[in-house]
């Protein structure tokens, strides 16, 4: 995909979207705490976004954008950026642990402190990274990676219902299957489409996913198809 094609985003645009989506999920965690609930689900949703979008961005920046600099990634400022990526992974893993704590080990103060650390680290890191990379390329990861991938797609598959018609046709099956791999034992999603889901079912079977997931047709008629897919508990 060329930079002037639809879908390509600047690095600043990508960072802005990532920061916004992290903030949205952070707010949901804090809202749950404010309501007196332990935010296991909200933390898990934040962790998923951090792992599958933010940290994926970091990996691809290291692979695709860092080598574009005149020193090919050996600029001394990269050392701090790489340390930041490690720190972001560490905080993501720490959040994942908090989501599964037993009731007697839960401390809302620890959650708030970790969220504050994450916010401060991410804000500084994104600003520093733009200062290093923008002079060599205004364009972000989406225009350089193959196959093309947009951060806008994650939210279309994140909830309990996935409308395949809203996804790009050439990526829809891959995006739905990726969502299935993020399901936890007992979780379920419903996939809807105006067409029969032969391509998805075929990919599902070829990958041998039937042993780990239940597939139930809820509705199948011209113009409307719905299937429920549930991740089975580990044997």
Residue, then its C-alpha position, 0 to 999 in steps of 0.5 A: x500500500x502506498x502512503x497516498x492510498x486510503x488507510x495509511x496513517x501518519x505516525x502521529x495519527x497512529x500514536x494518537x489512536x493508540x493513546x486514545x484507545x488505551x485511555x478509554x479502557x483505563x477510564x473503564x477500569x477506574x469507573x469500575x473501581x469507583x462503583x465498588x467492583x473489582x474490574x477483572x473484565x475491564x483490566x482484561x480488556x485493557x491488557x488485550x488492547x495493550x498486547x495486541x495493538x500497542x505492543x504489536x505497534x512497538x514490535x513493528x516500529x522496531x522492525x520497520x521504522x527504526x532502521x530508516x534513521x541515518x544510523x539504522x537504529x543505532x542512534x543513542x536515543x533508541x536505547x531509551x525507546x527500547x527500554x520503554x518498550x520493555x517497561x510497557x510489556x512489564x506493566x502490561x504483564x503486571x496488569x494481567x496478574x491483577x485481573x486474576x487476583x483472589x478477593x483477599x489480595x485485591x488492592x484498588x490502590x495498586x491498580x490506580x498506581x499502575x495505571x498512572x505509571x502506564x499513562x505517564x510512561x506512554x505519554x512520554x514515550x510516544x512523544x519521544x518516539x515521534x521526535x526521533x522518527x518523524x524527521x525520517x518518515x512521517x508515515x507510521x507502521x500501517x503504511x509499511x507493514x505487509x499485509x496492511x493492518x489498521x488499528x481501527x479494526x481492533x474495536x470492530x472485533x473486540x465486543x461480544x458481537x462481530x459484524x463481519x460486514x463491517x470488516x474489510x472483506x480481504x481481512x475479515x476471516x483473519x480478524x475473526x480468527x484472531x479474536x477467537x484466539x483472544x477468548x478465554x475459556x468459557x467466553x463466547x462471541x457471535x459472528x454475524x454476516x449478510x452472507x453465509x460464513x463458508x470462508x470462516x467455517x472453512x478456515x476454522x476447520x483447516x486450523x483444527x479449531x473444532x477441538x477448542x471451540x464450539x460452533x453453533x449456527x443460530x440463524x442461517x437464511x438469505x441475507x442473514x447468518x449468525x453463529x455463536x463460537x465458544x472457547x471450551x475449557x482446557x481439558 
